[in-house]
Amino acid sequence: MREDLDIRPVSGAIGAEVRGIDLSTLTDEQFAHIHALLLDHLVLFFPGQESLTPQAHVAFGRRFGEVEVHPLLPKLEDHPEVTLIESEKGGKADEWHIDVTFSPHPPIASILHLVTCPPAGGDTMWSNQYLAYETLSAPFREMLDGLTAVHVLRRPEVGELSAEHPVVRVHPVTGRRSLYVTRMWTSHIPQLSRHESDAVLQHLFEHSEQPRFTCRYRWDPHTVALWDNRATQHLAVNDYQDHRLGHRVTVLGDAPTSDVPRRPDYEPDGDQRYYPRRVNAMYGY
Ligand SMILES: O=C(O)CCC(=O)C(=O)O
């Protein structure tokens, strides 16, 4: 029931903690309420979800859509849809990122159940990419609205995976525009010269990661975070040595869209073209 939920924003920009709900026994009405809260707050935290088994976790994800089997990261035995985010096995995603933007259909949402966390440290930060877009100047927004960016993952196991998406995407449910480039995966803007692309992306990365757009969440074991991957970025703070383990279920999405004319066929001439692509980080998030 709506009136049983205790909802507390965790910062002025993004995120709310939700108490009084058991994610393993959700009714349709409760799910609809959570979905509406997610669109408003972009990341929700649900403490005290000890009863969320891997099956219940996957079932919660399936309420939003088809769930992903991640191309790279380790999985829970018997539950390939549950990705393991484990500190000792490369699971320290300490660079700002949007999940899996190197795919043509990046996830719409991720659900992270923190099973074990260090006694101190290991917080996660999220940044509101609607605000990042809306706080740019109008002429700069107008230029970005017409551009695309290439997102690349290079790993020996999979070779190169890449996708091209609008620099500014329109959220399919809210209709709001958000900045959609990310330090971990975005390689270049093909319509700009190499120097322009590097300078614009560097500015956008720094702009979108500003503390004023973010929240920072201190975990307790069995807290679950649910975020909208279409309008946020996140980063796991790497300031701890102890064991940290999370189970993540990720919900697949559509191709990001933009409602303004793009310039897919325009490329700078010859030497002005972007070459070579920036080599990005090693993670598969
Ligand atoms: O470990 C965390 O807190 C965040 C993990 C992460 O970046 C991800 O699941 O994409």
PDBQT file of the ligand as one rigid body, heavy atoms in Angstrom, charges set to zero:
ROOT
HETATM    1  O1  LIG A 301      29.738  -1.856  -7.058  1.00  0.00    +0.000 OA
HETATM    2  C1  LIG A 301      28.951  -0.915  -7.156  1.00  0.00    +0.000 C 
HETATM    3  O2  LIG A 301      28.534  -0.283  -6.192  1.00  0.00    +0.000 OA
HETATM    4  C2  LIG A 301      28.468  -0.481  -8.516  1.00  0.00    +0.000 C 
HETATM    5  C3  LIG A 301      28.721  -1.543  -9.514  1.00  0.00    +0.000 C 
HETATM    6  C4  LIG A 301      28.590  -1.033 -10.900  1.00  0.00    +0.000 C 
HETATM    7  O3  LIG A 301      29.203  -0.085 -11.284  1.00  0.00    +0.000 OA
HETATM    8  C5  LIG A 301      27.656  -1.692 -11.793  1.00  0.00    +0.000 C 
HETATM    9  O4  LIG A 301      26.975  -2.636 -11.376  1.00  0.00    +0.000 OA
HETATM   10  O5  LIG A 301      27.586  -1.264 -12.940  1.00  0.00    +0.000 OA
ENDROOT
TORSDOF 0
